[in-house]
Amino acid sequence: MPTNTPQFIILFLLAVSLSALFTLLVRKLALRWQIVDQPTEARKIHRQPTPLLGGLAIFGAFSLAAIIFLLWNDSYFTGYMLPKHIIGIILGGLVLMIGGILDDKYNLSPGKLIIWPVAASFIVIASGIGIDFISNPFGNALALDLINIKVLTWQGVPYYFTPLADIFTLVWLLGMVYTTKLLDGLDGLVSGITVIGAMVLFFLSLTPQVMQPETALLCIIMAGASLGFLFLNFHPARIFLGEGGSTFVGFMLGVLAIISGGKIATALLIMGIPILDVGWVIARRLWSKQSPFKSADRKHLHFRLLDIGFTHRGTVVFFYIISAVFGSVALLVEGRYKFLVLAVLFVFMFGLGLVLVLKARRQDGKKIQT
């Protein structure tokens, strides 16, 4: 057990407490400002108008806890993780919050919504967070930082534009943002998976192969902030993440995966089922000549599970278990074995999707006959 375990526990409890408090405050504000989700669409399964803006509570708790610790003990942020990285993460999150509030209030178009995640990703990349290489389980790693173009020097520190690395980082972050955004269809689903994902990345950061306690601190803070919100977000939810929250948690999981030693494969295992589900839905929309960035519909895996008889809570817990199992496996395997687990996950998802589609068609056939 790491010698700084008490600090991890303190930060976790601080983030949980702050998030729970902020959630209550944000809920009152959302009700006062009438920023609520009305159950007017067929895909929405809640019966009563439910407050939005929940992401503000997670963002506020994470940011405040991170700043408190940075001011309290900045010795953690003098090596791999620097204060400018924390500032970049918080500023990126703030941009997502602004876009989320505007959408929750005014229902922005998909074309306008994508501006905020792109801007947040650029801010993080500019702060120095990025993917420099991609591990190859069968050979040498693929370097992405071979080309560096100096942009400016600020306070004696040079800043570079690294085309391959920066573009790959942008695509990765946008992919994670839209995964959680489109997955956010059931009470507690996204916030709970965020808790699991952040905890897996926390333990990963403390493995001998990685050993980044500063990264572990951010992971445990994010896990606590998400858990504090989950208390009021689990079914039946008394508050929703909203646009800002559903994009912020994906953004954070993407960032934490990068700074946890660039463990993209681990994040893919944690979020494997949601990512494959969202990928399938986007492909279907493109095939039907629809916008891939529109709001979620009832074609997602979690809605299909509801349609065949799963309960609301049962469906959410099923996703929790899958994320926890594959995330835990990622802590135990390395290299090509992790690639093998990803292949198993893909086969599992394909088989599950096939079973659900066939069962849905069978049910539709029975309805037609009756």
MARLUMPA-120067 format. One record per residue (C-alpha): x, y, z; chain; residue number from 1. Coordinates in steps of 0.5 Angstrom, whole numbers. Layout:
REM MARLUMPA-120067
+-------+-------+-------+----+-----+
|    xx |    yy |    zz | ch |   i |
+-------+-------+-------+----+-----+
|     X |     Y |     Z |  A | NUM |
...
+-------+-------+-------+----+-----+
***
This chain:
REM MARLUMPA-120067
+-------+-------+-------+----+-----+
|    xx |    yy |    zz | ch |   i |
+-------+-------+-------+----+-----+
|     0 |     0 |     0 |  A |   1 |
|     3 |     7 |    -2 |  A |   2 |
|     6 |    11 |     4 |  A |   3 |
|     1 |    17 |     2 |  A |   4 |
|    -5 |    13 |     3 |  A |   5 |
|    -8 |    18 |     8 |  A |   6 |
|    -8 |    23 |     3 |  A |   7 |
|   -11 |    19 |    -2 |  A |   8 |
|   -17 |    18 |     3 |  A |   9 |
|   -17 |    25 |     5 |  A |  10 |
|   -18 |    28 |    -2 |  A |  11 |
|   -23 |    22 |    -4 |  A |  12 |
|   -27 |    24 |     2 |  A |  13 |
|   -27 |    31 |     0 |  A |  14 |
|   -29 |    31 |    -7 |  A |  15 |
|   -35 |    26 |    -5 |  A |  16 |
|   -37 |    31 |     0 |  A |  17 |
|   -36 |    37 |    -4 |  A |  18 |
|   -40 |    34 |   -10 |  A |  19 |
|   -46 |    32 |    -6 |  A |  20 |
|   -46 |    39 |    -3 |  A |  21 |
|   -45 |    42 |   -10 |  A |  22 |
|   -51 |    37 |   -13 |  A |  23 |
|   -56 |    40 |    -8 |  A |  24 |
|   -54 |    47 |    -9 |  A |  25 |
|   -54 |    46 |   -17 |  A |  26 |
|   -61 |    42 |   -16 |  A |  27 |
|   -64 |    48 |   -13 |  A |  28 |
|   -61 |    53 |   -18 |  A |  29 |
|   -64 |    49 |   -24 |  A |  30 |
|   -71 |    49 |   -21 |  A |  31 |
|   -71 |    56 |   -20 |  A |  32 |
|   -68 |    58 |   -27 |  A |  33 |
|   -73 |    53 |   -30 |  A |  34 |
|   -67 |    49 |   -33 |  A |  35 |
|   -70 |    42 |   -33 |  A |  36 |
|   -71 |    36 |   -38 |  A |  37 |
|   -78 |    35 |   -40 |  A |  38 |
|   -80 |    28 |   -41 |  A |  39 |
|   -83 |    30 |   -48 |  A |  40 |
|   -79 |    25 |   -53 |  A |  41 |
|   -81 |    18 |   -53 |  A |  42 |
|   -74 |    16 |   -51 |  A |  43 |
|   -74 |    19 |   -45 |  A |  44 |
|   -76 |    15 |   -39 |  A |  45 |
|   -77 |    19 |   -33 |  A |  46 |
|   -84 |    22 |   -31 |  A |  47 |
|   -83 |    28 |   -28 |  A |  48 |
|   -79 |    35 |   -30 |  A |  49 |
|   -72 |    33 |   -28 |  A |  50 |
|   -67 |    39 |   -26 |  A |  51 |
|   -60 |    39 |   -31 |  A |  52 |
|   -54 |    42 |   -30 |  A |  53 |
|   -51 |    37 |   -25 |  A |  54 |
|   -44 |    37 |   -29 |  A |  55 |
|   -43 |    43 |   -25 |  A |  56 |
|   -43 |    40 |   -19 |  A |  57 |
|   -38 |    35 |   -21 |  A |  58 |
|   -33 |    40 |   -25 |  A |  59 |
|   -34 |    44 |   -18 |  A |  60 |
|   -32 |    39 |   -14 |  A |  61 |
|   -26 |    36 |   -18 |  A |  62 |
|   -23 |    43 |   -19 |  A |  63 |
|   -24 |    46 |   -12 |  A |  64 |
|   -21 |    39 |    -9 |  A |  65 |
|   -15 |    39 |   -14 |  A |  66 |
|   -13 |    47 |   -13 |  A |  67 |
|   -14 |    46 |    -5 |  A |  68 |
|    -9 |    40 |    -6 |  A |  69 |
|    -4 |    44 |   -11 |  A |  70 |
|    -4 |    49 |    -6 |  A |  71 |
|    -3 |    45 |     0 |  A |  72 |
|     2 |    40 |    -3 |  A |  73 |
|     5 |    42 |    -9 |  A |  74 |
|    11 |    38 |    -9 |  A |  75 |
|     7 |    33 |   -13 |  A |  76 |
|     7 |    37 |   -19 |  A |  77 |
|    14 |    39 |   -20 |  A |  78 |
|    15 |    32 |   -25 |  A |  79 |
|    11 |    29 |   -30 |  A |  80 |
|     5 |    33 |   -28 |  A |  81 |
|     6 |    40 |   -28 |  A |  82 |
|     1 |    46 |   -25 |  A |  83 |
|     0 |    48 |   -32 |  A |  84 |
|    -3 |    41 |   -34 |  A |  85 |
|    -8 |    42 |   -28 |  A |  86 |
|   -10 |    49 |   -30 |  A |  87 |
|   -11 |    47 |   -38 |  A |  88 |
|   -16 |    41 |   -35 |  A |  89 |
|   -20 |    46 |   -31 |  A |  90 |
|   -20 |    51 |   -36 |  A |  91 |
|   -22 |    46 |   -41 |  A |  92 |
|   -28 |    43 |   -36 |  A |  93 |
|   -30 |    51 |   -36 |  A |  94 |
|   -31 |    51 |   -43 |  A |  95 |
|   -35 |    45 |   -43 |  A |  96 |
|   -39 |    48 |   -37 |  A |  97 |
|   -41 |    54 |   -41 |  A |  98 |
|   -43 |    50 |   -47 |  A |  99 |
|   -47 |    45 |   -43 |  A | 100 |
|   -51 |    51 |   -39 |  A | 101 |
|   -52 |    54 |   -46 |  A | 102 |
|   -55 |    48 |   -49 |  A | 103 |
|   -59 |    46 |   -42 |  A | 104 |
|   -62 |    53 |   -43 |  A | 105 |
|   -63 |    54 |   -50 |  A | 106 |
|   -62 |    47 |   -53 |  A | 107 |
|   -57 |    49 |   -58 |  A | 108 |
|   -56 |    45 |   -65 |  A | 109 |
|   -51 |    39 |   -66 |  A | 110 |
|   -47 |    44 |   -70 |  A | 111 |
|   -46 |    49 |   -65 |  A | 112 |
|   -45 |    44 |   -59 |  A | 113 |
|   -39 |    41 |   -62 |  A | 114 |
|   -35 |    48 |   -62 |  A | 115 |
|   -34 |    47 |   -54 |  A | 116 |
|   -31 |    40 |   -54 |  A | 117 |
|   -26 |    42 |   -59 |  A | 118 |
|   -24 |    48 |   -56 |  A | 119 |
|   -23 |    44 |   -49 |  A | 120 |
|   -19 |    39 |   -53 |  A | 121 |
|   -15 |    45 |   -56 |  A | 122 |
|   -14 |    48 |   -49 |  A | 123 |
|   -11 |    41 |   -46 |  A | 124 |
|    -7 |    40 |   -52 |  A | 125 |
|    -4 |    47 |   -51 |  A | 126 |
|    -3 |    46 |   -44 |  A | 127 |
|     2 |    40 |   -46 |  A | 128 |
|    -2 |    34 |   -45 |  A | 129 |
|    -2 |    29 |   -51 |  A | 130 |
|    -1 |    22 |   -54 |  A | 131 |
|     6 |    22 |   -56 |  A | 132 |
|     6 |    15 |   -58 |  A | 133 |
|     2 |     9 |   -59 |  A | 134 |
|     4 |     2 |   -56 |  A | 135 |
|     5 |    -4 |   -61 |  A | 136 |
|     4 |   -11 |   -57 |  A | 137 |
|     7 |   -14 |   -63 |  A | 138 |
|    13 |   -10 |   -64 |  A | 139 |
|    16 |    -3 |   -63 |  A | 140 |
|    11 |     3 |   -61 |  A | 141 |
|     9 |     8 |   -66 |  A | 142 |
|    12 |    15 |   -65 |  A | 143 |
|     7 |    21 |   -66 |  A | 144 |
|    12 |    26 |   -64 |  A | 145 |
|    17 |    26 |   -70 |  A | 146 |
|    15 |    32 |   -72 |  A | 147 |
|    15 |    38 |   -68 |  A | 148 |
|    14 |    46 |   -70 |  A | 149 |
|    16 |    51 |   -65 |  A | 150 |
|    10 |    56 |   -64 |  A | 151 |
|    12 |    61 |   -59 |  A | 152 |
|    16 |    61 |   -52 |  A | 153 |
|    13 |    64 |   -46 |  A | 154 |
|    17 |    65 |   -39 |  A | 155 |
|    23 |    61 |   -42 |  A | 156 |
|    19 |    55 |   -44 |  A | 157 |
|    18 |    53 |   -51 |  A | 158 |
|    11 |    51 |   -54 |  A | 159 |
|    11 |    46 |   -60 |  A | 160 |
|     6 |    44 |   -65 |  A | 161 |
|     6 |    36 |   -66 |  A | 162 |
|     2 |    35 |   -72 |  A | 163 |
|     1 |    27 |   -71 |  A | 164 |
|     1 |    27 |   -63 |  A | 165 |
|    -4 |    33 |   -63 |  A | 166 |
|    -9 |    31 |   -68 |  A | 167 |
|    -9 |    24 |   -65 |  A | 168 |
|   -10 |    27 |   -58 |  A | 169 |
|   -16 |    31 |   -61 |  A | 170 |
|   -19 |    25 |   -64 |  A | 171 |
|   -19 |    21 |   -58 |  A | 172 |
|   -22 |    26 |   -53 |  A | 173 |
|   -27 |    28 |   -58 |  A | 174 |
|   -29 |    20 |   -58 |  A | 175 |
|   -29 |    20 |   -51 |  A | 176 |
|   -33 |    26 |   -50 |  A | 177 |
|   -39 |    23 |   -55 |  A | 178 |
|   -38 |    16 |   -52 |  A | 179 |
|   -41 |    19 |   -45 |  A | 180 |
|   -45 |    24 |   -48 |  A | 181 |
|   -49 |    19 |   -53 |  A | 182 |
|   -49 |    14 |   -47 |  A | 183 |
|   -53 |    19 |   -42 |  A | 184 |
|   -59 |    15 |   -43 |  A | 185 |
|   -61 |    12 |   -36 |  A | 186 |
|   -60 |    15 |   -29 |  A | 187 |
|   -53 |    14 |   -26 |  A | 188 |
|   -51 |    10 |   -32 |  A | 189 |
|   -45 |    15 |   -34 |  A | 190 |
|   -44 |    18 |   -27 |  A | 191 |
|   -43 |    11 |   -24 |  A | 192 |
|   -38 |     8 |   -30 |  A | 193 |
|   -34 |    15 |   -29 |  A | 194 |
|   -33 |    13 |   -22 |  A | 195 |
|   -31 |     6 |   -24 |  A | 196 |
|   -26 |     8 |   -30 |  A | 197 |
|   -23 |    13 |   -25 |  A | 198 |
|   -22 |     8 |   -20 |  A | 199 |
|   -19 |     3 |   -25 |  A | 200 |
|   -14 |     9 |   -27 |  A | 201 |
|   -12 |    11 |   -20 |  A | 202 |
|   -10 |     4 |   -19 |  A | 203 |
|    -6 |     3 |   -25 |  A | 204 |
|    -3 |    10 |   -24 |  A | 205 |
|     0 |     6 |   -17 |  A | 206 |
|     3 |     0 |   -21 |  A | 207 |
|    10 |    -1 |   -21 |  A | 208 |
|    10 |     0 |   -29 |  A | 209 |
|     7 |     7 |   -28 |  A | 210 |
|     8 |     9 |   -21 |  A | 211 |
|     5 |    16 |   -22 |  A | 212 |
|     2 |    18 |   -15 |  A | 213 |
|     1 |    25 |   -18 |  A | 214 |
|    -4 |    22 |   -23 |  A | 215 |
|    -7 |    18 |   -18 |  A | 216 |
|    -9 |    24 |   -14 |  A | 217 |
|   -13 |    27 |   -20 |  A | 218 |
|   -16 |    20 |   -21 |  A | 219 |
|   -18 |    19 |   -14 |  A | 220 |
|   -21 |    26 |   -14 |  A | 221 |
|   -25 |    25 |   -20 |  A | 222 |
|   -28 |    18 |   -17 |  A | 223 |
|   -30 |    22 |   -11 |  A | 224 |
|   -33 |    28 |   -15 |  A | 225 |
|   -37 |    23 |   -19 |  A | 226 |
|   -39 |    19 |   -13 |  A | 227 |
|   -42 |    25 |    -9 |  A | 228 |
|   -46 |    26 |   -15 |  A | 229 |
|   -49 |    19 |   -16 |  A | 230 |
|   -52 |    19 |   -10 |  A | 231 |
|   -58 |    24 |   -13 |  A | 232 |
|   -57 |    21 |   -20 |  A | 233 |
|   -58 |    14 |   -19 |  A | 234 |
|   -65 |    11 |   -21 |  A | 235 |
|   -70 |    15 |   -19 |  A | 236 |
|   -65 |    21 |   -21 |  A | 237 |
|   -67 |    27 |   -18 |  A | 238 |
|   -62 |    31 |   -22 |  A | 239 |
|   -59 |    30 |   -29 |  A | 240 |
|   -52 |    31 |   -31 |  A | 241 |
|   -54 |    35 |   -37 |  A | 242 |
|   -50 |    37 |   -43 |  A | 243 |
|   -44 |    40 |   -39 |  A | 244 |
|   -44 |    34 |   -35 |  A | 245 |
|   -44 |    28 |   -40 |  A | 246 |
|   -39 |    31 |   -44 |  A | 247 |
|   -34 |    33 |   -38 |  A | 248 |
|   -34 |    26 |   -35 |  A | 249 |
|   -32 |    23 |   -42 |  A | 250 |
|   -27 |    29 |   -43 |  A | 251 |
|   -24 |    27 |   -36 |  A | 252 |
|   -23 |    20 |   -37 |  A | 253 |
|   -20 |    21 |   -44 |  A | 254 |
|   -15 |    26 |   -40 |  A | 255 |
|   -14 |    21 |   -35 |  A | 256 |
|   -12 |    16 |   -39 |  A | 257 |
|    -7 |    20 |   -43 |  A | 258 |
|    -3 |    22 |   -37 |  A | 259 |
|    -4 |    15 |   -33 |  A | 260 |
|     2 |    13 |   -38 |  A | 261 |
|    -2 |    14 |   -44 |  A | 262 |
|    -6 |     8 |   -42 |  A | 263 |
|   -11 |     8 |   -48 |  A | 264 |
|   -12 |     1 |   -48 |  A | 265 |
|   -14 |     1 |   -41 |  A | 266 |
|   -19 |     6 |   -42 |  A | 267 |
|   -22 |     2 |   -48 |  A | 268 |
|   -23 |    -4 |   -44 |  A | 269 |
|   -27 |     0 |   -39 |  A | 270 |
|   -31 |     4 |   -44 |  A | 271 |
|   -31 |    -2 |   -49 |  A | 272 |
|   -38 |    -3 |   -49 |  A | 273 |
|   -41 |     4 |   -49 |  A | 274 |
|   -35 |     6 |   -54 |  A | 275 |
|   -37 |     0 |   -59 |  A | 276 |
|   -45 |     1 |   -58 |  A | 277 |
|   -44 |     9 |   -60 |  A | 278 |
|   -40 |     7 |   -66 |  A | 279 |
|   -45 |     2 |   -68 |  A | 280 |
|   -50 |     8 |   -67 |  A | 281 |
|   -46 |    13 |   -71 |  A | 282 |
|   -45 |     8 |   -76 |  A | 283 |
|   -52 |     7 |   -77 |  A | 284 |
|   -54 |    14 |   -77 |  A | 285 |
|   -49 |    15 |   -83 |  A | 286 |
|   -52 |    10 |   -87 |  A | 287 |
|   -59 |    13 |   -86 |  A | 288 |
|   -56 |    20 |   -88 |  A | 289 |
|   -57 |    23 |   -81 |  A | 290 |
|   -53 |    27 |   -77 |  A | 291 |
|   -48 |    23 |   -72 |  A | 292 |
|   -48 |    28 |   -67 |  A | 293 |
|   -55 |    29 |   -65 |  A | 294 |
|   -58 |    27 |   -59 |  A | 295 |
|   -59 |    20 |   -56 |  A | 296 |
|   -64 |    15 |   -59 |  A | 297 |
|   -67 |     8 |   -57 |  A | 298 |
|   -63 |     4 |   -61 |  A | 299 |
|   -57 |     4 |   -56 |  A | 300 |
|   -56 |    -2 |   -52 |  A | 301 |
|   -58 |     0 |   -46 |  A | 302 |
|   -65 |     2 |   -49 |  A | 303 |
|   -65 |    -5 |   -52 |  A | 304 |
|   -64 |    -9 |   -45 |  A | 305 |
|   -70 |    -5 |   -43 |  A | 306 |
|   -74 |    -7 |   -48 |  A | 307 |
|   -73 |   -14 |   -47 |  A | 308 |
|   -75 |   -14 |   -40 |  A | 309 |
|   -69 |   -11 |   -36 |  A | 310 |
|   -70 |    -7 |   -30 |  A | 311 |
|   -68 |     0 |   -30 |  A | 312 |
|   -63 |    -1 |   -25 |  A | 313 |
|   -61 |    -8 |   -27 |  A | 314 |
|   -59 |    -5 |   -34 |  A | 315 |
|   -55 |     0 |   -31 |  A | 316 |
|   -51 |    -5 |   -26 |  A | 317 |
|   -50 |    -9 |   -32 |  A | 318 |
|   -46 |    -4 |   -35 |  A | 319 |
|   -42 |    -3 |   -28 |  A | 320 |
|   -41 |   -10 |   -28 |  A | 321 |
|   -38 |   -10 |   -35 |  A | 322 |
|   -34 |    -4 |   -34 |  A | 323 |
|   -31 |    -6 |   -28 |  A | 324 |
|   -29 |   -13 |   -30 |  A | 325 |
|   -26 |   -11 |   -36 |  A | 326 |
|   -22 |    -5 |   -33 |  A | 327 |
|   -20 |   -10 |   -27 |  A | 328 |
|   -17 |   -15 |   -32 |  A | 329 |
|   -13 |    -9 |   -36 |  A | 330 |
|   -10 |    -8 |   -29 |  A | 331 |
|    -7 |   -15 |   -29 |  A | 332 |
|    -5 |   -16 |   -37 |  A | 333 |
|     0 |   -12 |   -41 |  A | 334 |
|     2 |   -12 |   -48 |  A | 335 |
|    -1 |   -17 |   -53 |  A | 336 |
|    -5 |   -20 |   -47 |  A | 337 |
|    -9 |   -13 |   -47 |  A | 338 |
|   -10 |   -13 |   -54 |  A | 339 |
|   -13 |   -20 |   -54 |  A | 340 |
|   -18 |   -18 |   -48 |  A | 341 |
|   -20 |   -12 |   -53 |  A | 342 |
|   -21 |   -18 |   -58 |  A | 343 |
|   -25 |   -22 |   -53 |  A | 344 |
|   -29 |   -15 |   -51 |  A | 345 |
|   -31 |   -14 |   -59 |  A | 346 |
|   -33 |   -21 |   -59 |  A | 347 |
|   -38 |   -21 |   -53 |  A | 348 |
|   -41 |   -14 |   -56 |  A | 349 |
|   -42 |   -17 |   -62 |  A | 350 |
|   -45 |   -23 |   -59 |  A | 351 |
|   -50 |   -19 |   -54 |  A | 352 |
|   -52 |   -14 |   -60 |  A | 353 |
|   -54 |   -20 |   -64 |  A | 354 |
|   -58 |   -23 |   -59 |  A | 355 |
|   -61 |   -17 |   -57 |  A | 356 |
|   -63 |   -15 |   -65 |  A | 357 |
|   -66 |   -22 |   -66 |  A | 358 |
|   -70 |   -22 |   -59 |  A | 359 |
|   -73 |   -15 |   -61 |  A | 360 |
|   -75 |   -18 |   -68 |  A | 361 |
|   -78 |   -24 |   -65 |  A | 362 |
|   -82 |   -19 |   -60 |  A | 363 |
|   -84 |   -14 |   -66 |  A | 364 |
|   -87 |   -21 |   -70 |  A | 365 |
|   -91 |   -23 |   -64 |  A | 366 |
|   -94 |   -16 |   -64 |  A | 367 |
|   -96 |   -16 |   -71 |  A | 368 |
|   -99 |   -23 |   -70 |  A | 369 |
|  -103 |   -20 |   -64 |  A | 370 |
+-------+-------+-------+----+-----+
***
